[in-house]
Amino acid sequence: MAVVIGTRTGFELVAGAAAEDVRRGEALRPGPRVLRSFEDTRRPTTPRPRPLAVPATPDPAACQVREDTRHPVVQFALYAAMAVAAAVTLSLLYLYGSGATTVPERTSVIHVQVGETLWDVAERNAPDSNPEAVVDRIKKLNNLDSPSIKPGQPLVVPDGRTDPPK
């Protein structure tokens, strides 16, 4: 039987050796019993100085302070304000492009029906426009001081309908 025995300098393969044949800490003498010697390929365990994880002197560039750093709550408030301003701008552009803020230039004469108000007349004759702006225009066109009107009263109104009046 062959036994591999570890020594201080490596390992040795010994034929016919038993555990009691080898003394602890002693190297075997080369002879007919040693079949093969293996050199220890490990590096010697000499302690090396380890580099520090943090340099002893700080790097001046690493310590640079940013002047424009804001608190996250302030940044969120700024971004929210910008989002609201963008939404308002887009909605106003949409209203302007759709014509809802403009009052039609074309006018027609209508007669007030029973139970109608100026708001109802504005919605009926200019459905795609802002009713408040149309009411103001009706007051100017007819020289009205108050919003009260009477059934059967003729009024000049902005006409925003696509089909001609009957």
NORHUSUL-V791107 format. One record per backbone hydrogen bond with DSSP energy under -1.0 kcal/mol. CO is the residue of the C=O (numbers start at 1). NH is the residue of the N-H. If there is no record, write none. Layout:
BEGIN
co->CO nh->NH
co->CO nh->NH
END
This chain:
BEGIN
co->1 nh->16
co->3 nh->14
co->5 nh->12
co->9 nh->40
co->10 nh->7
co->11 nh->38
co->12 nh->5
co->13 nh->35
co->13 nh->36
co->14 nh->3
co->18 nh->21
co->23 nh->26
co->33 nh->15
co->36 nh->13
co->38 nh->11
co->44 nh->46
co->61 nh->64
co->71 nh->75
co->72 nh->76
co->73 nh->77
co->74 nh->78
co->75 nh->79
co->76 nh->80
co->77 nh->81
co->78 nh->82
co->79 nh->83
co->80 nh->84
co->81 nh->85
co->82 nh->86
co->83 nh->87
co->84 nh->88
co->85 nh->89
co->86 nh->90
co->87 nh->91
co->88 nh->92
co->89 nh->93
co->90 nh->94
co->91 nh->95
co->92 nh->96
co->93 nh->97
co->94 nh->98
co->95 nh->100
co->100 nh->130
co->106 nh->159
co->108 nh->157
co->110 nh->155
co->112 nh->152
co->113 nh->116
co->117 nh->121
co->118 nh->122
co->119 nh->123
co->120 nh->124
co->121 nh->125
co->122 nh->126
co->125 nh->160
co->126 nh->129
co->130 nh->134
co->131 nh->135
co->132 nh->136
co->133 nh->137
co->134 nh->138
co->135 nh->139
co->136 nh->140
co->137 nh->141
co->138 nh->142
co->139 nh->144
co->150 nh->153
co->153 nh->112
co->155 nh->110
co->157 nh->108
END
